[in-house]
Amino acid sequence: MGARAEIGDVRKRKDGRYKKIGKKKWKKLIEKEDEKEVERKSEKEKPTAAKSPKGSPDEVMVGLGKLGRLKVVEDPAQAPGRRNKNVFSEEVFENSEEGLVIGMKRSDEKKYTEREIPLSKLVPTQELIPKMGLAAYMNNPPGELPEVFEVVNRPGSEGKMYIHSGHTRMGSQKLMGRGTAKAKVFKWDAGSGEWIEPSGE
């Protein structure tokens, strides 16, 4: 933003001539400048939809090739003839699935940081992932970021990141051969049973 208008300043008019700013004109200019400043601030504060990067043609080809080699199973919970084709999450993430369920209060839902995480550390918490969804997200990733849990003070959880939501989103990135992806990361202390406030780092 440039210097604010002052009474007595000389400004160039639309007709090319110059004129000093009077009191009435000064008030109008100040009001316009204040309005523009409010608009600029509101634009900065608007939340931007985080979106996983779309796969390049080569990445999509690699991902579809890997997906085509995975074992396909039907979801037994669905009606026969209408069952989705799924793949095992363990084969997608190359890590054993663990049924980790941690409760979260509404007040804890903002205790996260957004950051790039290594996909090799991801541990799935559901058995199956829809095959069609994995293929679709390679070309058209959704806007919402996946959510993962880091767990401290729990034997066997060191260095792991548990997928809370976003198995399909993260799985598509993994199959395309990417090493990292952006996610919302929540940290839970198994010792105290509490969610840890982000440090702001």
Biotite code that builds the C-alpha atoms (Angstrom):
import biotite.structure as struc

atoms = struc.array([
    struc.Atom([0.000, 0.000, 0.000], chain_id="A", res_id=1, res_name="MET", atom_name="CA", element="C"),
    struc.Atom([1.355, 3.463, -0.920], chain_id="A", res_id=2, res_name="GLY", atom_name="CA", element="C"),
    struc.Atom([1.376, 6.626, 1.177], chain_id="A", res_id=3, res_name="ALA", atom_name="CA", element="C"),
    struc.Atom([-2.050, 7.785, 2.358], chain_id="A", res_id=4, res_name="ARG", atom_name="CA", element="C"),
    struc.Atom([-3.561, 10.917, 0.833], chain_id="A", res_id=5, res_name="ALA", atom_name="CA", element="C"),
    struc.Atom([-3.018, 14.198, 2.674], chain_id="A", res_id=6, res_name="GLU", atom_name="CA", element="C"),
    struc.Atom([-4.813, 17.565, 2.344], chain_id="A", res_id=7, res_name="ILE", atom_name="CA", element="C"),
    struc.Atom([-2.751, 19.732, 0.024], chain_id="A", res_id=8, res_name="GLY", atom_name="CA", element="C"),
    struc.Atom([-1.236, 16.811, -1.908], chain_id="A", res_id=9, res_name="ASP", atom_name="CA", element="C"),
    struc.Atom([-1.115, 17.295, -5.666], chain_id="A", res_id=10, res_name="VAL", atom_name="CA", element="C"),
    struc.Atom([-2.781, 14.515, -7.675], chain_id="A", res_id=11, res_name="ARG", atom_name="CA", element="C"),
    struc.Atom([-3.115, 14.011, -11.409], chain_id="A", res_id=12, res_name="LYS", atom_name="CA", element="C"),
    struc.Atom([-6.697, 14.195, -12.647], chain_id="A", res_id=13, res_name="ARG", atom_name="CA", element="C"),
    struc.Atom([-8.268, 12.079, -15.387], chain_id="A", res_id=14, res_name="LYS", atom_name="CA", element="C"),
    struc.Atom([-8.017, 14.997, -17.841], chain_id="A", res_id=15, res_name="ASP", atom_name="CA", element="C"),
    struc.Atom([-4.242, 15.076, -17.337], chain_id="A", res_id=16, res_name="GLY", atom_name="CA", element="C"),
    struc.Atom([-4.165, 18.230, -15.237], chain_id="A", res_id=17, res_name="ARG", atom_name="CA", element="C"),
    struc.Atom([-2.905, 18.425, -11.665], chain_id="A", res_id=18, res_name="TYR", atom_name="CA", element="C"),
    struc.Atom([-4.882, 19.683, -8.690], chain_id="A", res_id=19, res_name="LYS", atom_name="CA", element="C"),
    struc.Atom([-4.384, 19.996, -4.953], chain_id="A", res_id=20, res_name="LYS", atom_name="CA", element="C"),
    struc.Atom([-6.533, 17.780, -2.746], chain_id="A", res_id=21, res_name="ILE", atom_name="CA", element="C"),
    struc.Atom([-9.203, 19.660, -0.793], chain_id="A", res_id=22, res_name="GLY", atom_name="CA", element="C"),
    struc.Atom([-10.859, 18.536, 2.464], chain_id="A", res_id=23, res_name="LYS", atom_name="CA", element="C"),
    struc.Atom([-13.917, 16.921, 0.799], chain_id="A", res_id=24, res_name="LYS", atom_name="CA", element="C"),
    struc.Atom([-11.840, 15.117, -1.808], chain_id="A", res_id=25, res_name="LYS", atom_name="CA", element="C"),
    struc.Atom([-9.396, 14.013, 0.894], chain_id="A", res_id=26, res_name="TRP", atom_name="CA", element="C"),
    struc.Atom([-12.206, 12.400, 2.941], chain_id="A", res_id=27, res_name="LYS", atom_name="CA", element="C"),
    struc.Atom([-13.417, 10.438, -0.099], chain_id="A", res_id=28, res_name="LYS", atom_name="CA", element="C"),
    struc.Atom([-9.896, 9.256, -0.932], chain_id="A", res_id=29, res_name="LEU", atom_name="CA", element="C"),
    struc.Atom([-9.281, 8.122, 2.657], chain_id="A", res_id=30, res_name="ILE", atom_name="CA", element="C"),
    struc.Atom([-12.592, 6.195, 2.690], chain_id="A", res_id=31, res_name="GLU", atom_name="CA", element="C"),
    struc.Atom([-11.678, 4.432, -0.567], chain_id="A", res_id=32, res_name="LYS", atom_name="CA", element="C"),
    struc.Atom([-8.203, 3.574, 0.712], chain_id="A", res_id=33, res_name="GLU", atom_name="CA", element="C"),
    struc.Atom([-9.677, 2.156, 3.938], chain_id="A", res_id=34, res_name="ASP", atom_name="CA", element="C"),
    struc.Atom([-12.180, 0.059, 1.961], chain_id="A", res_id=35, res_name="GLU", atom_name="CA", element="C"),
    struc.Atom([-9.403, -1.335, -0.238], chain_id="A", res_id=36, res_name="LYS", atom_name="CA", element="C"),
    struc.Atom([-7.308, -2.163, 2.818], chain_id="A", res_id=37, res_name="GLU", atom_name="CA", element="C"),
    struc.Atom([-10.214, -4.066, 4.416], chain_id="A", res_id=38, res_name="VAL", atom_name="CA", element="C"),
    struc.Atom([-10.723, -5.992, 1.149], chain_id="A", res_id=39, res_name="GLU", atom_name="CA", element="C"),
    struc.Atom([-7.014, -6.886, 1.009], chain_id="A", res_id=40, res_name="ARG", atom_name="CA", element="C"),
    struc.Atom([-7.059, -8.158, 4.602], chain_id="A", res_id=41, res_name="LYS", atom_name="CA", element="C"),
    struc.Atom([-10.214, -10.205, 4.070], chain_id="A", res_id=42, res_name="SER", atom_name="CA", element="C"),
    struc.Atom([-8.718, -11.803, 0.944], chain_id="A", res_id=43, res_name="GLU", atom_name="CA", element="C"),
    struc.Atom([-5.627, -12.832, 2.939], chain_id="A", res_id=44, res_name="LYS", atom_name="CA", element="C"),
    struc.Atom([-7.741, -14.299, 5.723], chain_id="A", res_id=45, res_name="GLU", atom_name="CA", element="C"),
    struc.Atom([-9.961, -16.363, 3.414], chain_id="A", res_id=46, res_name="LYS", atom_name="CA", element="C"),
    struc.Atom([-9.260, -20.094, 3.888], chain_id="A", res_id=47, res_name="PRO", atom_name="CA", element="C"),
    struc.Atom([-7.866, -21.613, 0.736], chain_id="A", res_id=48, res_name="THR", atom_name="CA", element="C"),
    struc.Atom([-9.017, -25.083, -0.251], chain_id="A", res_id=49, res_name="ALA", atom_name="CA", element="C"),
    struc.Atom([-6.031, -27.341, 0.129], chain_id="A", res_id=50, res_name="ALA", atom_name="CA", element="C"),
    struc.Atom([-5.734, -29.655, -2.790], chain_id="A", res_id=51, res_name="LYS", atom_name="CA", element="C"),
    struc.Atom([-3.437, -32.599, -3.397], chain_id="A", res_id=52, res_name="SER", atom_name="CA", element="C"),
    struc.Atom([-1.463, -32.089, -6.595], chain_id="A", res_id=53, res_name="PRO", atom_name="CA", element="C"),
    struc.Atom([-2.917, -33.737, -9.655], chain_id="A", res_id=54, res_name="LYS", atom_name="CA", element="C"),
    struc.Atom([-0.806, -36.529, -11.065], chain_id="A", res_id=55, res_name="GLY", atom_name="CA", element="C"),
    struc.Atom([1.163, -35.985, -14.249], chain_id="A", res_id=56, res_name="SER", atom_name="CA", element="C"),
    struc.Atom([0.403, -38.335, -17.193], chain_id="A", res_id=57, res_name="PRO", atom_name="CA", element="C"),
    struc.Atom([3.514, -40.385, -16.365], chain_id="A", res_id=58, res_name="ASP", atom_name="CA", element="C"),
    struc.Atom([2.623, -40.599, -12.666], chain_id="A", res_id=59, res_name="GLU", atom_name="CA", element="C"),
    struc.Atom([-0.936, -41.655, -13.451], chain_id="A", res_id=60, res_name="VAL", atom_name="CA", element="C"),
    struc.Atom([0.344, -44.340, -15.814], chain_id="A", res_id=61, res_name="MET", atom_name="CA", element="C"),
    struc.Atom([2.644, -45.694, -13.088], chain_id="A", res_id=62, res_name="VAL", atom_name="CA", element="C"),
    struc.Atom([-0.161, -45.559, -10.521], chain_id="A", res_id=63, res_name="GLY", atom_name="CA", element="C"),
    struc.Atom([-2.693, -47.340, -12.718], chain_id="A", res_id=64, res_name="LEU", atom_name="CA", element="C"),
    struc.Atom([-0.105, -49.995, -13.534], chain_id="A", res_id=65, res_name="GLY", atom_name="CA", element="C"),
    struc.Atom([0.500, -50.711, -9.835], chain_id="A", res_id=66, res_name="LYS", atom_name="CA", element="C"),
    struc.Atom([-3.230, -50.640, -9.119], chain_id="A", res_id=67, res_name="LEU", atom_name="CA", element="C"),
    struc.Atom([-3.890, -53.161, -11.875], chain_id="A", res_id=68, res_name="GLY", atom_name="CA", element="C"),
    struc.Atom([-1.496, -55.655, -10.262], chain_id="A", res_id=69, res_name="ARG", atom_name="CA", element="C"),
    struc.Atom([-3.175, -55.571, -6.832], chain_id="A", res_id=70, res_name="LEU", atom_name="CA", element="C"),
    struc.Atom([-5.575, -58.293, -5.711], chain_id="A", res_id=71, res_name="LYS", atom_name="CA", element="C"),
    struc.Atom([-9.214, -57.210, -6.098], chain_id="A", res_id=72, res_name="VAL", atom_name="CA", element="C"),
    struc.Atom([-11.865, -58.209, -3.556], chain_id="A", res_id=73, res_name="VAL", atom_name="CA", element="C"),
    struc.Atom([-15.567, -57.410, -3.158], chain_id="A", res_id=74, res_name="GLU", atom_name="CA", element="C"),
    struc.Atom([-16.966, -55.779, -0.032], chain_id="A", res_id=75, res_name="ASP", atom_name="CA", element="C"),
    struc.Atom([-18.967, -58.544, 1.747], chain_id="A", res_id=76, res_name="PRO", atom_name="CA", element="C"),
    struc.Atom([-21.053, -55.919, 3.561], chain_id="A", res_id=77, res_name="ALA", atom_name="CA", element="C"),
    struc.Atom([-22.692, -54.856, 0.288], chain_id="A", res_id=78, res_name="GLN", atom_name="CA", element="C"),
    struc.Atom([-25.479, -56.612, -1.580], chain_id="A", res_id=79, res_name="ALA", atom_name="CA", element="C"),
    struc.Atom([-24.401, -59.250, -4.154], chain_id="A", res_id=80, res_name="PRO", atom_name="CA", element="C"),
    struc.Atom([-24.162, -57.824, -7.640], chain_id="A", res_id=81, res_name="GLY", atom_name="CA", element="C"),
    struc.Atom([-23.694, -54.294, -6.270], chain_id="A", res_id=82, res_name="ARG", atom_name="CA", element="C"),
    struc.Atom([-20.468, -54.806, -4.397], chain_id="A", res_id=83, res_name="ARG", atom_name="CA", element="C"),
    struc.Atom([-17.600, -52.386, -4.966], chain_id="A", res_id=84, res_name="ASN", atom_name="CA", element="C"),
    struc.Atom([-14.275, -53.637, -6.216], chain_id="A", res_id=85, res_name="LYS", atom_name="CA", element="C"),
    struc.Atom([-11.670, -53.007, -3.524], chain_id="A", res_id=86, res_name="ASN", atom_name="CA", element="C"),
    struc.Atom([-7.993, -53.581, -2.872], chain_id="A", res_id=87, res_name="VAL", atom_name="CA", element="C"),
    struc.Atom([-6.270, -54.304, 0.434], chain_id="A", res_id=88, res_name="PHE", atom_name="CA", element="C"),
    struc.Atom([-4.897, -51.196, 2.146], chain_id="A", res_id=89, res_name="SER", atom_name="CA", element="C"),
    struc.Atom([-1.832, -53.151, 3.298], chain_id="A", res_id=90, res_name="GLU", atom_name="CA", element="C"),
    struc.Atom([-0.809, -53.738, -0.321], chain_id="A", res_id=91, res_name="GLU", atom_name="CA", element="C"),
    struc.Atom([-1.295, -50.082, -1.243], chain_id="A", res_id=92, res_name="VAL", atom_name="CA", element="C"),
    struc.Atom([0.710, -48.644, 1.668], chain_id="A", res_id=93, res_name="PHE", atom_name="CA", element="C"),
    struc.Atom([3.086, -51.592, 2.107], chain_id="A", res_id=94, res_name="GLU", atom_name="CA", element="C"),
    struc.Atom([2.451, -51.453, 5.861], chain_id="A", res_id=95, res_name="ASN", atom_name="CA", element="C"),
    struc.Atom([0.276, -53.742, 7.983], chain_id="A", res_id=96, res_name="SER", atom_name="CA", element="C"),
    struc.Atom([-3.202, -52.447, 8.771], chain_id="A", res_id=97, res_name="GLU", atom_name="CA", element="C"),
    struc.Atom([-3.861, -51.629, 12.423], chain_id="A", res_id=98, res_name="GLU", atom_name="CA", element="C"),
    struc.Atom([-7.337, -51.055, 13.795], chain_id="A", res_id=99, res_name="GLY", atom_name="CA", element="C"),
    struc.Atom([-6.470, -47.971, 15.833], chain_id="A", res_id=100, res_name="LEU", atom_name="CA", element="C"),
    struc.Atom([-9.507, -45.982, 16.968], chain_id="A", res_id=101, res_name="VAL", atom_name="CA", element="C"),
    struc.Atom([-9.054, -42.823, 19.065], chain_id="A", res_id=102, res_name="ILE", atom_name="CA", element="C"),
    struc.Atom([-11.962, -40.681, 20.186], chain_id="A", res_id=103, res_name="GLY", atom_name="CA", element="C"),
    struc.Atom([-11.870, -36.961, 19.484], chain_id="A", res_id=104, res_name="MET", atom_name="CA", element="C"),
    struc.Atom([-13.933, -34.180, 21.070], chain_id="A", res_id=105, res_name="LYS", atom_name="CA", element="C"),
    struc.Atom([-15.142, -31.220, 19.037], chain_id="A", res_id=106, res_name="ARG", atom_name="CA", element="C"),
    struc.Atom([-12.716, -29.015, 20.961], chain_id="A", res_id=107, res_name="SER", atom_name="CA", element="C"),
    struc.Atom([-9.814, -31.167, 19.715], chain_id="A", res_id=108, res_name="ASP", atom_name="CA", element="C"),
    struc.Atom([-10.678, -30.878, 16.020], chain_id="A", res_id=109, res_name="GLU", atom_name="CA", element="C"),
    struc.Atom([-8.487, -27.789, 15.533], chain_id="A", res_id=110, res_name="LYS", atom_name="CA", element="C"),
    struc.Atom([-5.412, -29.215, 17.247], chain_id="A", res_id=111, res_name="LYS", atom_name="CA", element="C"),
    struc.Atom([-3.480, -30.029, 14.099], chain_id="A", res_id=112, res_name="TYR", atom_name="CA", element="C"),
    struc.Atom([-0.692, -28.773, 11.873], chain_id="A", res_id=113, res_name="THR", atom_name="CA", element="C"),
    struc.Atom([-0.636, -28.905, 8.077], chain_id="A", res_id=114, res_name="GLU", atom_name="CA", element="C"),
    struc.Atom([2.580, -30.319, 6.715], chain_id="A", res_id=115, res_name="ARG", atom_name="CA", element="C"),
    struc.Atom([4.175, -32.628, 4.183], chain_id="A", res_id=116, res_name="GLU", atom_name="CA", element="C"),
    struc.Atom([4.538, -36.137, 5.582], chain_id="A", res_id=117, res_name="ILE", atom_name="CA", element="C"),
    struc.Atom([6.471, -39.177, 4.286], chain_id="A", res_id=118, res_name="PRO", atom_name="CA", element="C"),
    struc.Atom([4.075, -41.704, 2.766], chain_id="A", res_id=119, res_name="LEU", atom_name="CA", element="C"),
    struc.Atom([6.346, -44.563, 3.833], chain_id="A", res_id=120, res_name="SER", atom_name="CA", element="C"),
    struc.Atom([5.358, -43.911, 7.477], chain_id="A", res_id=121, res_name="LYS", atom_name="CA", element="C"),
    struc.Atom([1.618, -44.186, 6.886], chain_id="A", res_id=122, res_name="LEU", atom_name="CA", element="C"),
    struc.Atom([-0.254, -47.016, 8.579], chain_id="A", res_id=123, res_name="VAL", atom_name="CA", element="C"),
    struc.Atom([-3.782, -47.798, 7.277], chain_id="A", res_id=124, res_name="PRO", atom_name="CA", element="C"),
    struc.Atom([-6.582, -48.232, 9.824], chain_id="A", res_id=125, res_name="THR", atom_name="CA", element="C"),
    struc.Atom([-9.148, -49.772, 7.458], chain_id="A", res_id=126, res_name="GLN", atom_name="CA", element="C"),
    struc.Atom([-8.834, -53.029, 5.548], chain_id="A", res_id=127, res_name="GLU", atom_name="CA", element="C"),
    struc.Atom([-10.185, -52.136, 2.097], chain_id="A", res_id=128, res_name="LEU", atom_name="CA", element="C"),
    struc.Atom([-9.930, -49.171, -0.292], chain_id="A", res_id=129, res_name="ILE", atom_name="CA", element="C"),
    struc.Atom([-12.208, -48.718, -3.353], chain_id="A", res_id=130, res_name="PRO", atom_name="CA", element="C"),
    struc.Atom([-10.273, -49.422, -6.535], chain_id="A", res_id=131, res_name="LYS", atom_name="CA", element="C"),
    struc.Atom([-12.243, -46.938, -8.645], chain_id="A", res_id=132, res_name="MET", atom_name="CA", element="C"),
    struc.Atom([-11.656, -44.204, -6.076], chain_id="A", res_id=133, res_name="GLY", atom_name="CA", element="C"),
    struc.Atom([-7.898, -44.710, -6.166], chain_id="A", res_id=134, res_name="LEU", atom_name="CA", element="C"),
    struc.Atom([-7.857, -44.429, -9.943], chain_id="A", res_id=135, res_name="ALA", atom_name="CA", element="C"),
    struc.Atom([-10.134, -41.364, -9.985], chain_id="A", res_id=136, res_name="ALA", atom_name="CA", element="C"),
    struc.Atom([-8.119, -39.426, -7.382], chain_id="A", res_id=137, res_name="TYR", atom_name="CA", element="C"),
    struc.Atom([-4.939, -39.691, -9.418], chain_id="A", res_id=138, res_name="MET", atom_name="CA", element="C"),
    struc.Atom([-6.454, -37.319, -11.987], chain_id="A", res_id=139, res_name="ASN", atom_name="CA", element="C"),
    struc.Atom([-8.955, -35.441, -9.824], chain_id="A", res_id=140, res_name="ASN", atom_name="CA", element="C"),
    struc.Atom([-7.814, -35.150, -6.202], chain_id="A", res_id=141, res_name="PRO", atom_name="CA", element="C"),
    struc.Atom([-10.415, -33.750, -3.779], chain_id="A", res_id=142, res_name="PRO", atom_name="CA", element="C"),
    struc.Atom([-9.939, -30.436, -1.997], chain_id="A", res_id=143, res_name="GLY", atom_name="CA", element="C"),
    struc.Atom([-10.008, -31.535, 1.649], chain_id="A", res_id=144, res_name="GLU", atom_name="CA", element="C"),
    struc.Atom([-6.693, -32.635, 3.185], chain_id="A", res_id=145, res_name="LEU", atom_name="CA", element="C"),
    struc.Atom([-6.395, -36.134, 4.671], chain_id="A", res_id=146, res_name="PRO", atom_name="CA", element="C"),
    struc.Atom([-6.052, -36.463, 8.459], chain_id="A", res_id=147, res_name="GLU", atom_name="CA", element="C"),
    struc.Atom([-3.392, -38.553, 10.180], chain_id="A", res_id=148, res_name="VAL", atom_name="CA", element="C"),
    struc.Atom([-2.568, -39.302, 13.825], chain_id="A", res_id=149, res_name="PHE", atom_name="CA", element="C"),
    struc.Atom([0.879, -39.310, 15.393], chain_id="A", res_id=150, res_name="GLU", atom_name="CA", element="C"),
    struc.Atom([0.903, -41.271, 18.643], chain_id="A", res_id=151, res_name="VAL", atom_name="CA", element="C"),
    struc.Atom([3.449, -40.784, 21.422], chain_id="A", res_id=152, res_name="VAL", atom_name="CA", element="C"),
    struc.Atom([4.061, -42.787, 24.605], chain_id="A", res_id=153, res_name="ASN", atom_name="CA", element="C"),
    struc.Atom([2.672, -45.961, 23.018], chain_id="A", res_id=154, res_name="ARG", atom_name="CA", element="C"),
    struc.Atom([4.955, -48.971, 22.451], chain_id="A", res_id=155, res_name="PRO", atom_name="CA", element="C"),
    struc.Atom([5.216, -49.887, 18.786], chain_id="A", res_id=156, res_name="GLY", atom_name="CA", element="C"),
    struc.Atom([3.912, -46.546, 17.479], chain_id="A", res_id=157, res_name="SER", atom_name="CA", element="C"),
    struc.Atom([7.228, -44.750, 17.182], chain_id="A", res_id=158, res_name="GLU", atom_name="CA", element="C"),
    struc.Atom([7.769, -43.331, 13.693], chain_id="A", res_id=159, res_name="GLY", atom_name="CA", element="C"),
    struc.Atom([4.283, -44.299, 12.506], chain_id="A", res_id=160, res_name="LYS", atom_name="CA", element="C"),
    struc.Atom([1.474, -42.097, 11.228], chain_id="A", res_id=161, res_name="MET", atom_name="CA", element="C"),
    struc.Atom([-2.018, -43.576, 11.368], chain_id="A", res_id=162, res_name="TYR", atom_name="CA", element="C"),
    struc.Atom([-4.507, -42.583, 8.685], chain_id="A", res_id=163, res_name="ILE", atom_name="CA", element="C"),
    struc.Atom([-7.694, -41.292, 10.303], chain_id="A", res_id=164, res_name="HIS", atom_name="CA", element="C"),
    struc.Atom([-9.388, -40.162, 7.075], chain_id="A", res_id=165, res_name="SER", atom_name="CA", element="C"),
    struc.Atom([-8.133, -40.134, 3.520], chain_id="A", res_id=166, res_name="GLY", atom_name="CA", element="C"),
    struc.Atom([-7.069, -43.700, 2.725], chain_id="A", res_id=167, res_name="HIS", atom_name="CA", element="C"),
    struc.Atom([-8.119, -43.241, -0.909], chain_id="A", res_id=168, res_name="THR", atom_name="CA", element="C"),
    struc.Atom([-6.512, -39.797, -1.237], chain_id="A", res_id=169, res_name="ARG", atom_name="CA", element="C"),
    struc.Atom([-3.217, -40.898, 0.286], chain_id="A", res_id=170, res_name="MET", atom_name="CA", element="C"),
    struc.Atom([-3.309, -44.253, -1.486], chain_id="A", res_id=171, res_name="GLY", atom_name="CA", element="C"),
    struc.Atom([-3.528, -42.618, -4.910], chain_id="A", res_id=172, res_name="SER", atom_name="CA", element="C"),
    struc.Atom([-0.431, -40.510, -4.098], chain_id="A", res_id=173, res_name="GLN", atom_name="CA", element="C"),
    struc.Atom([1.454, -43.593, -2.878], chain_id="A", res_id=174, res_name="LYS", atom_name="CA", element="C"),
    struc.Atom([0.624, -45.637, -5.985], chain_id="A", res_id=175, res_name="LEU", atom_name="CA", element="C"),
    struc.Atom([1.865, -42.834, -8.249], chain_id="A", res_id=176, res_name="MET", atom_name="CA", element="C"),
    struc.Atom([5.275, -43.185, -6.627], chain_id="A", res_id=177, res_name="GLY", atom_name="CA", element="C"),
    struc.Atom([5.295, -39.974, -4.620], chain_id="A", res_id=178, res_name="ARG", atom_name="CA", element="C"),
    struc.Atom([7.359, -39.814, -1.452], chain_id="A", res_id=179, res_name="GLY", atom_name="CA", element="C"),
    struc.Atom([5.364, -37.210, 0.470], chain_id="A", res_id=180, res_name="THR", atom_name="CA", element="C"),
    struc.Atom([1.904, -35.646, 0.625], chain_id="A", res_id=181, res_name="ALA", atom_name="CA", element="C"),
    struc.Atom([0.319, -32.824, 2.588], chain_id="A", res_id=182, res_name="LYS", atom_name="CA", element="C"),
    struc.Atom([-1.997, -33.676, 5.478], chain_id="A", res_id=183, res_name="ALA", atom_name="CA", element="C"),
    struc.Atom([-3.530, -32.452, 8.715], chain_id="A", res_id=184, res_name="LYS", atom_name="CA", element="C"),
    struc.Atom([-1.446, -34.012, 11.485], chain_id="A", res_id=185, res_name="VAL", atom_name="CA", element="C"),
    struc.Atom([-2.932, -34.548, 14.957], chain_id="A", res_id=186, res_name="PHE", atom_name="CA", element="C"),
    struc.Atom([-0.710, -35.692, 17.843], chain_id="A", res_id=187, res_name="LYS", atom_name="CA", element="C"),
    struc.Atom([-2.111, -37.886, 20.611], chain_id="A", res_id=188, res_name="TRP", atom_name="CA", element="C"),
    struc.Atom([-0.405, -38.723, 23.903], chain_id="A", res_id=189, res_name="ASP", atom_name="CA", element="C"),
    struc.Atom([-1.323, -42.313, 24.790], chain_id="A", res_id=190, res_name="ALA", atom_name="CA", element="C"),
    struc.Atom([0.064, -41.805, 28.302], chain_id="A", res_id=191, res_name="GLY", atom_name="CA", element="C"),
    struc.Atom([-2.251, -38.966, 29.251], chain_id="A", res_id=192, res_name="SER", atom_name="CA", element="C"),
    struc.Atom([-5.003, -39.779, 26.755], chain_id="A", res_id=193, res_name="GLY", atom_name="CA", element="C"),
    struc.Atom([-4.973, -36.172, 25.548], chain_id="A", res_id=194, res_name="GLU", atom_name="CA", element="C"),
    struc.Atom([-4.538, -34.482, 22.175], chain_id="A", res_id=195, res_name="TRP", atom_name="CA", element="C"),
    struc.Atom([-1.454, -32.278, 22.105], chain_id="A", res_id=196, res_name="ILE", atom_name="CA", element="C"),
    struc.Atom([-1.776, -28.608, 21.170], chain_id="A", res_id=197, res_name="GLU", atom_name="CA", element="C"),
    struc.Atom([0.303, -27.659, 18.092], chain_id="A", res_id=198, res_name="PRO", atom_name="CA", element="C"),
    struc.Atom([3.550, -25.924, 19.039], chain_id="A", res_id=199, res_name="SER", atom_name="CA", element="C"),
    struc.Atom([3.196, -23.417, 16.169], chain_id="A", res_id=200, res_name="GLY", atom_name="CA", element="C"),
    struc.Atom([6.528, -24.440, 14.641], chain_id="A", res_id=201, res_name="GLU", atom_name="CA", element="C"),
])
